[in-house]
Amino acid sequence: MTYCLGIVTQAGLIMAADSRTNAGIDYISTYQKLFDFSLPGDRTIVICCSGNLSITQAVLSQLRRDLAGHFDINLHSLPTMYDLARYLGQKVRQLQESDRDWLKQDGIDFYCNFLLGGQIRGGPIELYLVYGQGNCIHATPETPYLQIGETKYGKPILDRTISFDTSLDMAAKCALMSLDSTMRSNLSVGPPLNLARYERDSLVAPMLVQFPAGHEYLVEMRRRWEISLKDAFMRLPDIDWSRQLMRSLSPVSESVPLDSSELN
């Protein structure tokens, strides 16, 4: 399992991913899940992946092969981010169709998802979630973030904090807190954490940083967050039990049976 997320705002794009791959309780490995395919001056492209490692690695290898072989259709030739999302989805679908029967035969989960974020010269910043079936959805100002992998633990902080007007630095901190909250509740998500920061219309390669386990910033961030949460919790007003009204419910055995005609 892994956890990746992307946040698109008026100011730019933040993408983040952990690096843990879990193939069983006694086999936990580390693989990079965030990749930069940018062409500075023309386009910025960041891709994150989750799911079956053999499929995601094969897709990434084919993307690099198309670029190196100067194929007519590749990440640097297509005109829009939507076209890139469809192209990526096609690669995913082709590989799944090729390997599906063999993976099913051994009961191997072949599902995977991708996040694709960036900007092409002359176009807007966009963020897409590409499903294993090859179709995609995109982030909007009303829903400015997308997640893949182990999403549930890191979602509440995004819902309460992120909006399309959030600054890039605030979005980056929120992304790290979302990852940290997930690691706190699920051991199948873990460091090192990779973070990409891109400013709107700059068309340069994104700033990439990595936070290994025990990094001083992550330790301090977690410490301050836990202190703040406990302090906020202690400041909540107590329940006034004497003023709460509760409707008394009759025992099931005392309920009056319905006439069968009333059910029609």
Secondary structure by P-SEA (a helix, b strand, c coil): cccccccccccbbbbbbbbcccccccbbbbbbccccccccccbbbbbbbbccaaaaaaaaaaaaaaaaacccccccccccaaaaaaaaaaaaaaaaaacaaaaaaacccccbbbbbbbccccccbbbbbbcccccccccccccccccccccccccccccccccccccaaaaaaaaaaaaaaaaaccccccccbbbbbbccccccccbbbbbccccaaaaaaaaaaaaaaaaaaaacccccccccccccccccccbbbbcccccc
